[in-house]
Amino acid sequence: MLMMLRFIRVWLLSRLRRRIALDQSSRLPLRVWPDDLDLNFHMNNARYFSNADLGRLDWWVRTGLWQRALARGWRPLAGDASARYSRSLQPFQRYELHTRLLGWNSKWFFAEHRFVARGGVYAVLVVRYLFLGRDGSRPRPEEVLALVGWQQGSPPLPRWVELWDEGQERLSAELKREATPGSAVLK
């Protein structure tokens, strides 16, 4: 319930913050609250992913993409996410969530989230997502970005993102084979 309240708060405040271009980062000031903690009394691994959702919401609203995509009946849907933790965020610690669009390919958008505090990066998350229509259609990234007048191609994706994307595609193919009767089990 508290995360839903944070979602509503970010959505409302993002509408009041200055607009940003698609190639800019959003910076969202946040704090580690008691419901963010795990048994080790630092921010729970899952909460990083939930807060990354808040970062993408802020970025989508501030670029204008959120409103225009929803008007078309398109909603963003995360497909995969990966995290690298460097340090632990502690109770009540303030931090900034930096969210940016790394780029896209023919199907996926790739967003990066950096959890920054005291001049250092505490964690980095990458999320690949797409937009899904009410009818199940998947508009291409170029179609989605055209909603806000973006006509440029994707910046080159970092090599580690390309490799991660390839790995996720292989895993997806394995899982589809596993779901087919008589197929081999995931190895």
C-alpha positions, 0 to 999 in steps of 0.5 A, a space after each residue: 500500500 505504501 508503494 502505491 502511495 509513493 507511485 501516486 506522489 511521484 506521478 503528481 509531483 512529476 507533472 509539476 517538475 520541469 520537462 526533460 528531453 528523451 536523451 536527458 536523465 531524470 533525478 528523483 530525490 528519495 529516502 530509505 524508509 523502514 518498510 524498505 528494509 530487509 533483515 539486514 537493516 538495509 534496503 531490500 533488494 526488491 525495493 531497488 526494483 520497485 523504486 526503479 519503477 518510480 524512476 521510470 514513471 518520473 522520466 516518462 511523465 517528464 518527457 511527455 511520453 506517459 500521457 501520449 502513450 496512455 492516450 493511444 492505449 499503450 502501457 509500458 511493460 517491463 520484460 526483464 531487469 538486472 541489478 548490480 549492487 555496490 554498497 548498501 543504502 541504510 535506514 533513512 538515508 537520502 539518495 537520488 535515483 538517476 533514470 535515463 534511456 540507454 537506447 532501444 532495438 527493434 522491440 525493447 527499450 533499455 532504461 538505466 537506474 543509478 542509485 546515487 548517494 554521498 557522491 557514489 553509486 550504490 546500485 545500478 539497474 537495467 530494465 528492458 521494457 516495451 509498450 503493449 496496446 489494449 489489443 495486445 499489439 506491440 508498437 515499435 519503439 520508433 512509433 512510441 518515441 514519435 509520439 513526442 516528436 523524437 525522430 533520431 535513431 537509438 544511441 549505440 547500446 553499451 556492449 554489456 547491455 547488448 550481451 545482457 539482451 542476447 542472454 535474455 533472448 536465449 533464456 526466453 527461447 529456452 523457457 518457451 521450449 520448456 513450456 512445449 509438451 515433450 521439450 527438453 528441460 531448461 539446463 
